[in-house]
């Protein structure tokens, strides 16, 4: 950014206005070096973004699946769940969902399965 500022301020006024009027998104690099490295950076950025998005989607999918399984376990064991129970489960952390799933095996009621003991 400092380099761009230095170049911009060393240009004559007409050249500075012309450069500022250019659309950076439509600019075509002139040198082979710039085209190659700009394209490489763009491709790497896309690949990184894709990998991050995939990992985030996978984590969200696992969390949603865990939530749905806990709700199914509770309903199978205790019957129809109240809206309050469903809300409590939906607001639970991943660690809480794991503890609830374990307590379903021994708890007498859904409220007991959701308790923090």
Buried (B, 14 or more C-beta within 10 A) or exposed (E): EEEEEEEEEEEEEEEBEEEEEEEEEEEEEEEEEEEEEEEEEEEEEEEEEEEEEEEEEEEEEEEEEBBEEBBEBBBEBBEEBEEEBBEBBEEBEEEBBEBBBEBBEEBEEBEEBBEEE
